[in-house]
């Protein structure tokens, strides 16, 4: 039957196509990192091991009026001793021109694992935090930020 | 270009095993390489790409910065006070400039 043949494009493909077209029109020449690139980066960071989802305190505004200065604060519960401490923390963003935002390297001397900085977000997107401890275990958490005015000069 | 000036806030005094907060800010344009000037020309990328803190010669904290970090990078982090000493802060940018700052802390 003809009608069945017409819906040969799977639902997933159709959505991808729609999103792709919309994305193309909206971005008009500016390439954004996108979810795939972030997933690829997570894969690179974790060396293919993948990361466990963990309830990490990641403090980001729900709505950022100005994407130029978005305060990020995180705190990870850790003993911070020579035997057990958080070694690296990566911040990634899936809607910026490049997925990487920052990499923090901690030492047991710090007593606790937390840091604050300010980042640029070009549009509404997910901010992903990947933490690595000294035993090469990985933890992940993410938070969505709505951005009213973009901060990447786009 | 305005002068790059590092600033930092470290408590002058702390008690032993107290976790203090160190705050730093450096005045820097952080050109991401995507912004345009008044004539529509691209401003080349020029950012602070690394930040490092030593305490009495031992590295305690390091950060790698990407263009997604805001203008005038602000960084705050904790430190567990153990002894009296000096913190050495170091920022490096894309064109090879290094900015340093020293802060003393007395632990009792």
Contacts between the chains, C-beta under 8 A, distances in Angstrom:
chain1	res1	chain2	res2	distance
A	30	B	34	8.0
A	68	B	70	6.1
A	68	B	71	7.0
A	69	B	70	4.9
A	69	B	71	7.8
A	70	B	70	7.6
A	80	B	80	7.9
A	93	B	68	6.2
A	96	B	68	5.1
A	97	B	32	7.8
A	97	B	34	6.3
A	97	B	67	7.7
A	98	B	66	6.5
A	98	B	67	6.8
A	98	B	68	6.9
A	100	B	66	4.6
A	100	B	68	7.2
A	101	B	66	5.6
A	101	B	68	4.2
A	101	B	69	6.9
A	102	B	63	6.2
A	102	B	64	6.5
A	102	B	65	5.8
A	102	B	66	6.2
A	102	B	68	7.5
A	102	B	69	6.1
A	103	B	63	6.8
A	103	B	64	4.1
A	104	B	61	7.6
A	104	B	62	7.5
A	104	B	63	5.2
A	104	B	77	7.8
A	105	B	61	7.0
A	105	B	62	4.0
A	105	B	63	7.0
A	105	B	64	7.8
A	106	B	61	6.7
A	107	B	59	6.8
A	107	B	60	5.2
A	107	B	61	6.7
A	109	B	55	7.0
A	109	B	58	7.2
A	109	B	60	4.7
A	109	B	79	6.8
A	109	B	80	6.4
A	109	B	82	7.7
A	110	B	60	6.2
A	110	B	61	6.4
A	110	B	77	6.7
A	110	B	78	5.4
A	110	B	79	5.4
A	110	B	80	6.3
A	111	B	17	7.9
A	111	B	19	4.4
A	111	B	78	5.9
A	111	B	79	6.7
A	111	B	80	2.8
A	112	B	19	5.6
A	112	B	78	4.9
A	112	B	80	7.6
A	114	B	77	7.1
A	114	B	78	5.7
A	115	B	63	7.8
A	115	B	75	7.0
A	115	B	76	6.5
A	115	B	77	4.6
A	115	B	78	8.0
A	116	B	74	7.4
A	116	B	75	7.3
A	116	B	76	4.0
A	116	B	77	7.6
A	117	B	63	7.8
A	117	B	69	6.6
A	117	B	70	8.0
A	117	B	73	6.9
A	117	B	74	6.1
A	117	B	75	5.2
A	117	B	76	7.4
A	118	B	69	7.2
A	118	B	70	4.1
A	118	B	73	7.2
A	118	B	74	5.1
A	119	B	68	5.5
A	119	B	69	5.8
A	119	B	70	6.1
A	120	B	32	7.3
A	120	B	67	7.7
A	120	B	68	5.1
A	120	B	69	7.0
A	120	B	70	5.4
A	121	B	68	7.7
A	151	B	70	7.5
A	152	B	32	6.5
A	152	B	34	5.8
A	152	B	68	7.7
A	153	B	32	6.6
A	153	B	34	4.8
A	153	B	35	3.6
A	153	B	36	6.8
A	154	B	34	7.0
